[in-house]
Amino acid sequence: MNDSDILARFVFEQAGIRGNLVHLDASWRAVQQIHPYPGPVAERLGEALAAVALLAATIKFNGSLILQVQGSGPIRTLVAQSTHACTLRGLARWEGEIPAGGDLAAQFGSGHLVLTIDQGRGQPYQGVVPLLGIGFSESLAHYFAHSEQIPTRFWLAATAERAAGLLLQRLPEGGASDEDWQRLGLLSATLTPAELIKLPTETLLHRLFHEERIRLFEPEPVAFRCSCSRTRIAEMLRLLDADEVRAVLAEQGAVEIICEFCNRQYRFDPVDIHQLLAGMPHHEPPAIHQ
């Protein structure tokens, strides 16, 4: 099995527990090539991208799943996004020195983790949890335990070359016993970050669960892909204050927008702006993930 940029789903036969395992390689390196992140920032962003890939495989939706963290500490903003088609993008903003190996409070300060499911119609579904513990695993487990009432555990790791993650989830009517859930959790807790990064899927599952009956499904490809387009950028400009857009146009002769996720540049000349703003109402600016 080629383990490069894949998500593998598996279930424990007769246990009512499922799992996902993801390895991000070229997709993760593509994100890093757009912005040069310091090591601690890159590690958190890689973990977040692995997390959204795992989460997207557990939820039925048609659109985007977004993990967003905004804090008062050195890492100001982090956004990781996965579509239902397993395409990923992400970015982070930071200021000053980032503590290496620090917990979330040291790196993000006070803040919250926000999960959003945006299906492009109606009001997006959004859940908010506090930042807890050393990594995102604890905050995400807290979210599922308290917001979804679905026991779920995460193991996440990232290096410059690969980001990886493992998820176990107790299925709501799957018949899993407390003993099953505790046993599989204890086995998974023996996994080291180095093993999560380096071991191929089948080897890793055998290493953890060689005495369990597992059904492993065909892997799904994961890729970096930005969802920006000229049409979407134009829609964003329509939501901005028209007077501010005209002021930029008067000063610069055109309005140029660079997508922070992929660095692609979009240019709108005076004719473009006139067509966009003609008769359009004023609105508040959109959030970063839109």
C-alpha positions as CSV (number, residue, x, y, z in Angstrom):
1,M,0.0,0.0,0.0
2,N,1.4,3.4,-1.0
3,D,1.1,5.5,2.2
4,S,1.7,8.9,0.6
5,D,-1.2,11.3,1.0
6,I,-3.9,8.8,1.9
7,L,-6.6,8.4,4.4
8,A,-7.4,4.9,5.5
9,R,-10.6,3.9,7.3
10,F,-10.9,0.7,9.4
11,V,-13.4,-0.9,11.8
12,F,-12.9,-3.3,14.7
13,E,-15.1,-6.3,13.8
14,Q,-17.7,-6.9,16.5
15,A,-16.5,-4.0,18.6
16,G,-18.6,-1.1,17.3
17,I,-15.5,1.1,17.1
18,R,-14.1,2.7,13.9
19,G,-10.8,4.4,13.1
20,N,-9.2,6.6,10.6
21,L,-5.5,7.0,9.8
22,V,-4.1,9.7,7.7
23,H,-0.6,10.4,6.2
24,L,0.0,13.8,4.6
25,D,3.2,14.2,2.5
26,A,3.2,16.2,-0.7
27,S,-0.1,17.9,0.4
28,W,1.6,19.0,3.7
29,R,4.8,20.2,2.0
30,A,2.7,22.2,-0.5
31,V,1.2,24.2,2.4
32,Q,4.6,24.9,3.8
33,Q,6.0,26.1,0.5
34,I,3.4,28.9,0.4
35,H,4.5,30.4,3.7
36,P,7.8,29.6,5.6
37,Y,6.6,28.8,9.1
38,P,8.9,28.5,12.2
39,G,9.1,24.9,13.4
40,P,6.6,25.2,16.3
41,V,4.0,26.9,14.1
42,A,4.5,24.4,11.3
43,E,4.1,21.5,13.8
44,R,0.7,22.9,15.0
45,L,-0.5,23.6,11.5
46,G,0.5,20.1,10.4
47,E,-1.4,18.6,13.3
48,A,-4.4,20.7,12.6
49,L,-4.5,19.6,8.9
50,A,-4.2,15.9,9.9
51,A,-7.1,16.5,12.4
52,V,-9.4,18.0,9.8
53,A,-8.7,15.2,7.4
54,L,-9.6,12.7,10.1
55,L,-12.7,14.6,11.0
56,A,-13.9,15.1,7.5
57,A,-13.9,11.3,7.1
58,T,-16.3,10.9,10.1
59,I,-18.9,13.4,9.1
60,K,-21.4,13.3,6.2
61,F,-21.4,16.7,4.6
62,N,-21.0,18.5,1.2
63,G,-18.8,21.5,1.6
64,S,-16.0,22.5,4.0
65,L,-15.0,21.5,7.5
66,I,-12.8,24.2,9.1
67,L,-10.8,24.1,12.3
68,Q,-9.9,27.7,13.4
69,V,-7.9,28.8,16.5
70,Q,-7.5,32.5,17.4
71,G,-5.5,33.3,20.5
72,S,-3.8,36.1,22.4
73,G,-0.4,34.5,22.4
74,P,2.5,34.2,19.9
75,I,0.4,32.1,17.4
76,R,-2.4,34.5,16.6
77,T,-4.5,32.6,14.1
78,L,-4.5,29.1,12.7
79,V,-6.9,27.8,10.1
80,A,-7.1,24.2,8.6
81,Q,-9.7,23.3,6.1
82,S,-10.8,20.0,4.5
83,T,-13.6,19.5,1.9
84,H,-15.8,16.5,1.7
85,A,-13.5,15.4,-1.2
86,C,-10.5,15.3,1.0
87,T,-8.8,18.4,-0.4
88,L,-6.9,20.4,2.2
89,R,-5.5,23.9,2.8
90,G,-4.3,25.8,5.8
91,L,-2.5,28.9,7.1
92,A,-1.2,30.4,10.4
93,R,-0.2,33.8,11.6
94,W,2.3,34.5,14.4
95,E,4.3,37.2,16.1
96,G,7.6,36.9,17.9
97,E,9.2,33.8,19.4
98,I,7.1,30.6,19.6
99,P,7.9,28.3,22.6
100,A,9.1,25.0,21.1
101,G,7.4,22.0,22.7
102,G,5.1,24.2,24.7
103,D,1.5,23.5,25.4
104,L,-1.4,25.3,23.7
105,A,-1.6,28.0,26.4
106,A,2.1,28.9,25.9
107,Q,1.8,29.0,22.1
108,F,-1.7,30.4,21.6
109,G,-2.4,32.2,24.9
110,S,-6.0,32.4,25.9
111,G,-8.3,31.3,23.0
112,H,-10.8,28.8,21.7
113,L,-10.9,26.1,19.0
114,V,-13.8,26.5,16.6
115,L,-15.1,23.8,14.3
116,T,-17.3,24.9,11.5
117,I,-19.1,22.8,8.9
118,D,-20.1,25.1,5.9
119,Q,-22.2,23.4,3.3
120,G,-22.7,26.6,1.3
121,R,-26.3,27.0,2.1
122,G,-28.1,28.0,5.3
123,Q,-26.3,28.8,8.5
124,P,-23.0,27.0,9.0
125,Y,-22.9,24.6,12.0
126,Q,-20.3,25.7,14.5
127,G,-18.9,24.3,17.8
128,V,-16.6,26.1,20.2
129,V,-14.4,24.5,22.8
130,P,-11.6,25.9,25.0
131,L,-8.0,25.1,24.2
132,L,-6.9,22.3,26.6
133,G,-3.7,20.5,27.3
134,I,-0.5,20.0,25.3
135,G,-2.0,19.6,21.8
136,F,-5.2,19.7,19.8
137,S,-6.0,16.1,20.6
138,E,-7.4,16.9,24.0
139,S,-9.4,19.9,22.8
140,L,-11.0,17.8,20.0
141,A,-11.7,14.9,22.4
142,H,-13.4,17.4,24.7
143,Y,-15.5,18.7,21.8
144,F,-16.8,15.3,20.9
145,A,-17.4,14.2,24.4
146,H,-19.4,17.3,25.4
147,S,-20.9,18.7,22.1
148,E,-21.5,15.5,20.2
149,Q,-21.6,12.9,23.0
150,I,-19.5,10.6,20.9
151,P,-16.4,9.3,22.6
152,T,-13.5,10.1,20.2
153,R,-9.7,10.1,20.7
154,F,-7.0,11.6,18.5
155,W,-3.2,11.1,18.1
156,L,-1.5,13.8,16.0
157,A,2.1,14.4,14.9
158,A,3.9,16.5,12.3
159,T,7.4,17.0,11.0
160,A,8.7,19.1,8.1
161,E,8.1,16.1,5.7
162,R,4.9,14.5,7.0
163,A,1.8,15.2,9.1
164,A,-0.1,12.2,10.4
165,G,-3.1,11.4,12.6
166,L,-5.0,8.5,14.1
167,L,-8.6,8.7,15.2
168,L,-10.7,6.2,17.2
169,Q,-14.4,6.7,17.6
170,R,-17.0,4.7,19.5
171,L,-20.0,4.4,17.2
172,P,-23.3,5.5,18.8
173,E,-25.3,2.2,18.5
174,G,-22.3,0.1,17.5
175,G,-22.5,-2.1,20.6
176,A,-19.0,-1.4,21.9
177,S,-18.6,-2.2,25.5
178,D,-16.7,0.1,28.0
179,E,-14.1,-2.7,28.2
180,D,-13.6,-2.6,24.4
181,W,-13.2,1.1,24.3
182,Q,-10.8,1.2,27.2
183,R,-8.7,-1.6,25.8
184,L,-8.3,-0.1,22.4
185,G,-7.6,3.3,23.9
186,L,-4.8,1.8,26.0
187,L,-3.3,0.0,23.0
188,S,-3.4,3.2,21.0
189,A,-1.8,5.2,23.8
190,T,1.4,3.2,23.3
191,L,1.8,4.8,19.9
192,T,4.7,7.3,19.7
193,P,4.8,10.3,17.5
194,A,7.7,8.8,15.6
195,E,5.8,5.6,14.9
196,L,2.7,7.6,13.8
197,I,4.9,9.5,11.3
198,K,7.1,6.7,10.0
199,L,5.1,3.4,10.1
200,P,3.1,2.4,7.0
201,T,-0.6,2.0,7.6
202,E,-0.8,-1.8,7.8
203,T,2.4,-2.0,9.9
204,L,1.1,0.5,12.3
205,L,-2.3,-1.2,12.7
206,H,-0.6,-4.5,13.3
207,R,1.8,-3.0,15.8
208,L,-1.1,-1.7,17.9
209,F,-3.9,-4.1,17.3
210,H,-2.4,-7.5,16.2
211,E,-4.8,-9.4,18.5
212,E,-7.9,-7.5,17.3
213,R,-10.1,-8.3,14.3
214,I,-9.8,-5.3,11.9
215,R,-11.4,-4.7,8.6
216,L,-9.3,-2.2,6.6
217,F,-11.0,-0.4,3.7
218,E,-9.4,0.9,0.5
219,P,-7.5,4.1,1.1
220,E,-8.7,7.5,-0.2
221,P,-6.4,10.1,-1.7
222,V,-5.8,13.4,0.0
223,A,-4.5,16.5,-1.8
224,F,-3.7,20.1,-1.3
225,R,-6.1,22.3,-3.2
226,C,-7.1,25.9,-2.6
227,S,-10.8,26.7,-3.3
228,C,-10.2,30.3,-4.2
229,S,-11.3,31.6,-7.6
230,R,-11.9,34.9,-9.3
231,T,-15.6,34.4,-8.8
232,R,-15.3,33.8,-5.1
233,I,-12.9,36.8,-4.6
234,A,-15.4,39.0,-6.5
235,E,-18.2,37.8,-4.1
236,M,-15.9,38.7,-1.2
237,L,-15.4,42.2,-2.6
238,R,-19.1,42.7,-2.9
239,L,-19.4,42.1,0.9
240,L,-16.9,44.8,1.7
241,D,-17.7,48.4,2.3
242,A,-18.1,50.0,-1.2
243,D,-16.5,53.3,-0.2
244,E,-13.4,51.5,1.1
245,V,-13.1,49.5,-2.1
246,R,-13.4,52.7,-4.2
247,A,-10.8,54.4,-2.0
248,V,-8.3,51.6,-2.7
249,L,-9.1,51.8,-6.4
250,A,-8.5,55.6,-6.4
251,E,-5.2,55.2,-4.6
252,Q,-3.8,52.2,-6.4
253,G,-5.5,52.3,-9.8
254,A,-6.8,48.7,-9.3
255,V,-7.8,46.3,-6.4
256,E,-5.4,43.4,-6.0
257,I,-6.2,40.5,-3.7
258,I,-3.7,37.8,-2.8
259,C,-5.2,34.5,-1.5
260,E,-3.4,33.8,1.8
261,F,-3.9,30.1,1.4
262,C,-2.1,29.7,-2.0
263,N,-0.6,33.1,-2.8
264,R,-2.5,33.4,-6.1
265,Q,-3.1,37.0,-7.1
266,Y,-6.4,38.5,-8.4
267,R,-6.5,41.9,-10.0
268,F,-9.7,44.0,-10.6
269,D,-9.4,47.1,-12.7
270,P,-11.8,50.1,-12.5
271,V,-14.3,48.5,-15.0
272,D,-14.3,45.3,-12.9
273,I,-14.9,47.2,-9.7
274,H,-17.7,49.4,-11.2
275,Q,-19.5,46.2,-12.4
276,L,-19.0,44.5,-9.0
277,L,-20.2,47.4,-6.8
278,A,-23.1,48.8,-9.0
279,G,-26.2,48.7,-6.8
280,M,-24.7,46.3,-4.2
281,P,-25.5,46.9,-0.5
282,H,-22.9,47.4,2.2
283,H,-22.1,44.4,4.5
284,E,-19.6,43.5,7.2
285,P,-16.4,41.9,6.0
286,P,-16.4,38.0,6.0
287,A,-14.5,35.8,8.4
288,I,-11.1,34.5,7.5
289,H,-12.2,31.1,6.5
290,Q,-14.8,32.2,3.9
